[in-house]
Amino acid sequence: MIDANTKICCLIGEPVEHSLSPLIHNTGYQALGINYAYVSFRVSDIKRAIEGIRELGIRGASVTIPHKVSAIKYLDKIDPLAGEIGAVNTIVNDDGVLTGYNTDGDGALQALEAVTTLKGKKAVLIGGGGAALAIAFGLKARGVKLVVLNRTEAKARKLAEKVSAGGFGGLKKLSEISSADILINATPVGMLLETDQSIIPKDLLHNRLTVFDIVYNPRETRLLIEAREKGCAVVYGYKMLLYQAVKQFELFTGLEAPLPAMESALTQASEGGRDATHFDRR
Ligand SMILES: NC(=O)c1ccc[n+]([C@@H]2O[C@H](COP(=O)([O-])OP(=O)(O)OC[C@H]3O[C@@H](n4cnc5c(N)ncnc54)[C@H](OP(=O)(O)O)[C@@H]3O)[C@@H](O)[C@H]2O)c1
């Protein structure tokens, strides 16, 4: 029951209408019986939105596209990892002091570590955007030998230099996959409207690979279907979505998140509780 003491958390981004974050977070609050509520705000002016968080005493915010980088300059403190990544996906308000965090990398790594060990393994990471960068930091911190490949090679080089990856290149170097243990797609290729697409030709997949597609809409991307057909272990993008939200939940509430309840809400939504076209970005 919402009352005068309810702590409000929110999502800020554009678009936000089809986000699953309110569902995941509110399910968690209900499961623990805590007086919190989570809502979405479509935001074009991030500066004024952050002033609003401060003025209204909003406890925490998830930050999504297009504000993950631009939000940083309006916050009071930045967690060191988010500072290195140069982007935040989470804001916590402690009595008017706003701190930015980035839980995307941890969320991705938790999803991956549920399926495979990482230390000493070789990973090929496809992509050079914000999500790829957050994941690259996590992989390097866990002793993974990392090769970054991206459509725009200059961005792969920049990312590789930032995290001291062992190699980088354009998409012509996809043959690196033949000696890899882990393959990660951190591009939007395979998302709705182009679900017949995969950035990786099927014949490059092999059964020693763990394949992680961070696209979560649809849940079964062409890449993951083909990876399973080739005998690979697979990691679903929705797991990253779940675990980054779990970390946000714990930052907002200071309590251990009720993972089974939150996961069940998310999987029900993705399995037909909602139309697939509504299983969209955070
Ligand atoms: N599961 C989760 O929780 C989660 C979390 C964050 C993001 N995501 C998803 O991850 C994807 C990437 O997000 P982001 O924030 O990193 O985006 P971003 O910063 O815009 O970066 C997108 C990257 O994908 C590459 N790319 C885009 N279209 C491509 C194509 N047709 N062929 C080859 N490469 C292409 C871009 O290459 P260029 O450099 O050449 O442009 C760029 O490196 C999105 O689909 C997003 O929804 C999922």
The ligand as an SDF file (V2000), in Angstrom:
LIG
                    3D

 48 52  0  0  0  0  0  0  0  0999 V2000
   20.7870   -7.8960  -21.3900 N   0  0  0  0  0  0  0  0  0  0  0  0
   20.9760   -6.7090  -20.8310 C   0  0  0  0  0  0  0  0  0  0  0  0
   20.7580   -6.5060  -19.6440 O   0  0  0  0  0  0  0  0  0  0  0  0
   21.5160   -5.5860  -21.6800 C   0  0  0  0  0  0  0  0  0  0  0  0
   22.1540   -4.4920  -21.0550 C   0  0  0  0  0  0  0  0  0  0  0  0
   22.6530   -3.4550  -21.8620 C   0  0  0  0  0  0  0  0  0  0  0  0
   22.4830   -3.5200  -23.2440 C   0  0  0  0  0  0  0  0  0  0  0  0
   21.8420   -4.5850  -23.7920 N   0  0  0  0  0  0  0  0  0  0  0  0
   21.6890   -4.6720  -25.2510 C   0  0  0  0  0  0  0  0  0  0  0  0
   22.9810   -4.6870  -25.8290 O   0  0  0  0  0  0  0  0  0  0  0  0
   22.9700   -4.0490  -27.0870 C   0  0  0  0  0  0  0  0  0  0  0  0
   24.1030   -3.0420  -27.1710 C   0  0  0  0  0  0  0  0  0  0  0  0
   23.8970   -2.0220  -26.2170 O   0  0  0  0  0  0  0  0  0  0  0  0
   24.9090   -0.7830  -26.0530 P   0  0  0  0  0  0  0  0  0  0  0  0
   24.3600    0.0730  -24.9770 O   0  0  0  0  0  0  0  0  0  0  0  0
   26.3160   -1.2420  -25.9650 O   0  0  0  0  0  0  0  0  0  0  0  0
   24.7080   -0.0560  -27.4650 O   0  0  0  0  0  0  0  0  0  0  0  0
   25.6990    0.9630  -28.1990 P   0  0  0  0  0  0  0  0  0  0  0  0
   26.5440    1.7110  -27.2200 O   0  0  0  0  0  0  0  0  0  0  0  0
   24.8430    1.7220  -29.1480 O   0  0  0  0  0  0  0  0  0  0  0  0
   26.6940    0.0050  -29.0600 O   0  0  0  0  0  0  0  0  0  0  0  0
   26.2120   -0.8170  -30.0730 C   0  0  0  0  0  0  0  0  0  0  0  0
   27.3740   -1.6480  -30.6760 C   0  0  0  0  0  0  0  0  0  0  0  0
   26.8100   -2.5900  -31.5770 O   0  0  0  0  0  0  0  0  0  0  0  0
   27.4270   -2.4540  -32.8650 C   0  0  0  0  0  0  0  0  0  0  0  0
   26.4170   -2.6450  -33.9000 N   0  0  0  0  0  0  0  0  0  0  0  0
   25.2070   -2.0430  -34.0010 C   0  0  0  0  0  0  0  0  0  0  0  0
   24.5490   -2.4940  -35.0790 N   0  0  0  0  0  0  0  0  0  0  0  0
   25.3610   -3.3700  -35.6970 C   0  0  0  0  0  0  0  0  0  0  0  0
   25.2660   -4.1680  -36.8810 C   0  0  0  0  0  0  0  0  0  0  0  0
   24.1520   -4.1360  -37.6450 N   0  0  0  0  0  0  0  0  0  0  0  0
   26.2970   -4.9680  -37.2100 N   0  0  0  0  0  0  0  0  0  0  0  0
   27.4120   -4.9990  -36.4560 C   0  0  0  0  0  0  0  0  0  0  0  0
   27.5820   -4.2810  -35.3120 N   0  0  0  0  0  0  0  0  0  0  0  0
   26.5620   -3.4720  -34.9470 C   0  0  0  0  0  0  0  0  0  0  0  0
   27.9550   -1.0420  -32.8980 C   0  0  0  0  0  0  0  0  0  0  0  0
   29.0290   -1.0330  -33.8340 O   0  0  0  0  0  0  0  0  0  0  0  0
   29.6630    0.3270  -34.3940 P   0  0  0  0  0  0  0  0  0  0  0  0
   30.6470    0.7680  -33.3560 O   0  0  0  0  0  0  0  0  0  0  0  0
   30.2880   -0.0770  -35.6790 O   0  0  0  0  0  0  0  0  0  0  0  0
   28.5120    1.2920  -34.5720 O   0  0  0  0  0  0  0  0  0  0  0  0
   28.3820   -0.8300  -31.4470 C   0  0  0  0  0  0  0  0  0  0  0  0
   29.6490   -1.3540  -31.2210 O   0  0  0  0  0  0  0  0  0  0  0  0
   21.5590   -3.4570  -27.2210 C   0  0  0  0  0  0  0  0  0  0  0  0
   20.8000   -4.3420  -28.0160 O   0  0  0  0  0  0  0  0  0  0  0  0
   21.0290   -3.4370  -25.8350 C   0  0  0  0  0  0  0  0  0  0  0  0
   19.6030   -3.5460  -25.8030 O   0  0  0  0  0  0  0  0  0  0  0  0
   21.3870   -5.6290  -23.0570 C   0  0  0  0  0  0  0  0  0  0  0  0
  1  2  1  0
  2  3  2  0
  2  4  1  0
  4  5  1  0
  4 48  2  0
  5  6  2  0
  6  7  1  0
  7  8  2  0
  8  9  1  0
  8 48  1  0
  9 10  1  0
  9 46  1  0
 10 11  1  0
 11 12  1  0
 11 44  1  0
 12 13  1  0
 13 14  1  0
 14 15  2  0
 14 16  1  0
 14 17  1  0
 17 18  1  0
 18 19  2  0
 18 20  1  0
 18 21  1  0
 21 22  1  0
 22 23  1  0
 23 24  1  0
 23 42  1  0
 24 25  1  0
 25 26  1  0
 25 36  1  0
 26 27  1  0
 26 35  1  0
 27 28  2  0
 28 29  1  0
 29 30  1  0
 29 35  2  0
 30 31  1  0
 30 32  2  0
 32 33  1  0
 33 34  2  0
 34 35  1  0
 36 37  1  0
 36 42  1  0
 37 38  1  0
 38 39  2  0
 38 40  1  0
 38 41  1  0
 42 43  1  0
 44 45  1  0
 44 46  1  0
 46 47  1  0
M  CHG  2   8   1  16  -1
M  END
$$$$
